[in-house]
Amino acid sequence: MSEDKQKISKFLSYVLRHRPDEIGLSLDISGWASVSELIEKSKSASVDLTEELIRELVRSSDKQRFALSEDGTKIRANQGHSINVDLALKPQLPPEILFHGTASRFLDSIRTDGLKPLSRQHVHLSFDEATAIKVGQRHGKPVVLKIKAGEMHRAGREFFLSENGVWLTERVEATFLEFPV
């Protein structure tokens, strides 16, 4: 992805996940924004969007961060919101083990408090270790934690699977975590 497209993708993540108000954008209860309104309101942030560019970013994003409505008139972030949206995800049966990438400097607090969503709505979990390592690298020296997702589910915890394959849950108590040696 070119540097310009990467900047625009980060801008879309910012306004669709965290701060639509920064450009005066309205999201519905499910996090959808009008594509035409997004294009118009983005001008105030000196971001030049077109319908074609938005479709290309949605289609080419390796992390599939965004989704377009079937008719292409609305866009939303698939997960990662710090604002309250209802993605209308249905509870799913998770695999026995999921993974969470973090930085080593956070291990002490995670051992005490488990994984909490902090500013987001959910804790994000990966199906594979490779993805978790990439996530952890964004925050410092990466560490991968194993999540006993099957055990959590049997204990009554809910899991959701976002459109882009990220597993979501409300929180992960430390008893359901396996820490690296």
Buried (B, 14 or more C-beta within 10 A) or exposed (E): EEEEBEEBBEBBBBBBBBEBEEBEBEBEEEBBBBBEBBBBBBEEBEBEBEBEBBBBBBEEBEBBBBBBEEEEEBBBBBBBBEBEBEBEBEEEEBBEBBBBBBBEEBBEEBEEEBBBBEEBBBBBBBBEEEBBBEBBEEBEEBBBBBBBBBEBBEEEBBBBBBBBBBBBBBBBBEEBBEEEE
